[in-house]
Amino acid sequence: MNKGKYHEVKAATMGGLTDVPGILVGHAKDRSGRTGCTVILCPDGAVPGVSVSGGGPGTQNTDIVRPGTEDLPAYGVLLTGGSFFGLPATGGVMRWLVEQRIAEVPLVPAAVIYDLPYAKGSPPPDAALAYAACQAANADPVPEGNVGAGAGATAGKIYGRPMKSGLGTASWTIPGGPVVAALAVVNPVGDVWCGGRIVVGALRPDGTFVNQTQAMLDGVP
């Protein structure tokens, strides 16, 4: 993997998850800045739901929020780097919620991204880092890009020349209605497309995009 080919991603301002009343978001990165975590806090509790897909998901506390299970409120969601090693960081969010007397046994679903190649040599996010993300959480506009769980995110991994991706968020206020918002950590094996063109993905040695989908269809090794 050629780490010299990583590029920082600067996101446009399009609103974000904290436009939803009662939602707080906080980020924390390790000292290297190559991995981190993001916490979404719902101090008043929120009705959770989940859809887990993909060939290698890494999650925690998601079975209890599937349809048909007990109707329990979630008080936070943790998104973290570190692959499976990052899952214990959930304890830091739970400890913070208990200390704030928000819940005695807080439900905090969590999901990880596989960022170990980019974060190589850096310890995975732990409970202390997740606790720091809780302390940093607020209702301000959400920082985007190479922050929190997006610190180690990359795209276009198949040919060993990935490009740096990150974390993004956006919102839309329905006139006279609710706010619809999303926050995502973009860490695909493949490319990221926008408007019919690749914006983040696998790079050739000259810095141009490979187009992994077409390369695989053409049988390019």
N, C-alpha and C positions, 0 to 999 in steps of 0.2 A: 504494500500500500504506500503510495507516494503522498506523505503528509503535506508536502509543499504545494499540492494542488487544492487544498482546502481553501475556501473563500468565505469570508464573513457575509451574512445575509442581513440586509436592512429592510425592515418591513414598513409598508405604508400604514398610515393611520386610518382605520376603518371601524372605529368603535371596538368594543371588546366585551368579555364575559362580565366584567364588573359593572356594565350598564344594567345588568339584572339586579334589582334591589335586593340587598341582603347577602350578596356574594362578595367574598374577599379572595384575593389571589396574592400569593407570595412566592418568591423564587429564592433559591440558594445554590451556590456553586462551590465546589471544593477549591482548594488553594491553587491548583493547576488551571482551573477554569475549563477543564476538558470533560467534566461530568457534573451533574447536579440534579436537583429535584424541584418540583413545583407543587404547591399545595393549594387546593381550592377549598375554602372554608364556608360552611353554611351554619353560622352560630344558632340560628333559629330552627335548624333541621330542615331537610328537604326530602321529598319523595324520590328515591333513586330507582334506576332501572339499568339494565346492562345487556349488551350484545357482544359476546366474545367470538371473534372470528380469526382467521389466519392459521397458518400451519404451525406456528410456535409461540402461542401467547404466553405471557407471564403475568399472572394476576393474583390478587389476594382479596378475600372478603367479597367476592363477586357472586358466589352461589346464592347467598342470602338475599341478594337484590334482584334475582331473576323473577319473572312473572310467576305467580302461584305460590310464592313464599310468604312468610309473615311480613306484615306491613310495618316495617321499622324505618324510622327516619335516619338518613345519613347526615353526619355533621362535617364531613370533609371527604375529599378525594385526593389521593397522592399519585402523582405521575413522577417517575424517577428513572434515572439512568442506572447503570450497574448490572443490567440483566437480572437474573434471579438473586444475585447478591444484594440488590437494592431493596428487595421486599421487606427486610427487617426494619427499614427506615419508617415504616408505618407506625411503629411503636412511638416514635417521636411526636407524631401528630396526635396520637391518642393521649400521650402524657400531657401535651399542651392543653388539649380540650378538657381533660380531667382537672388540671390545675386551675383553669379558668372557670371551673364549675359549670361548664356547658352541658356535660353529660357524665354519668358515672361509668358507663361502659359504652363509649362512643363507637359507632359504626363508621369505619373509614375504608372504603374500597380503594384498591391500589392497582396500578399497572406499570410495567417496566418497558424500557426499550433496550435493545441490544446495542450498546455503544462501546463495548470493551476494546475493539480495535483502535478506535480514535482515542479512548481514554486510557490506553495501555500505560501501566505504571502508576496510575492514580487509584487511590482506594475508592470503592463504590460508595455512593451516598449511604449514610447511616442514620440512626435515630437522632443524633445531635444535629446533623445537617437539616433533616426534616423539621426539627424543632425550631431551628433558626429561620426556616422558610415560613413557619407559622408566625413567628415574632415579626417577620417582615410583611406579613399579609395586610392588605388594605383595599379600599374601594377605589383607589386612583386608577387612571388608565394603565392597562397591563403592559409592562415592557415586553417586547417581542424580539425574536431572532435567537441569538446564541446566549440564552438565559435559562436558568433553572434546568428543567428536564431536557430542554433543547440544546444544552451546552455541548453534548456529545453526539447530537443527531447528524446523520449524513444520508445522502441519497446516491443512487447509482453505483451499487457495490460490486456488481457481478465481475467486472473486468479489473478490479483492484485499483481503480482510480476514481474513488467517490468524490463527491463535492459536498461541501458543508451545507446542511440545511438547518432547521431549528424549530422554534415554537412560534405559533401564530394564533391570533384570536380575532374575531369579528362579531358584529351584532347588527341586528336590524329591528327597528321599532315599528311595529305595525300600527298605522294611524288609528288612534282610538282604542288600541288593543295592547297586547303584551309585548315584551322585548324577547326576541329570539336571538340567542347567542351561542357561540361555540368556541372552544379552545382545543388546539391540536398540536401534538408533537409529531413532526413529519420525519420519519426515519425509515423510508422504504428501501427495499432491495433495488427496485426499479427507479425510473425517472419521474420527475414531477412536471406535468404539462399544464399550460395555461394559455388559453386562446389559440389552441392548435400548434403550439410550439413548446419545446423543452426549455424550462427555465432553471431547473436544477437536475443534475444527473451525472452519469458516467462520462469521464473526460478522456479524450485522446491525448497523446503526449504533446500535441500542439495546442491543447486547450479547448478544442472544439468538442461538441457533444457527440457521443457514439450513437445514440438511439438504440438502447438495448433491445427493445421489442423487435425492431426490424432486423437487428443483427442476429438475434436468435432464430427468427423466421428464415433468414438467409443461410443459417447454419454456420455462421462465423463463430469460431471457437473463442 
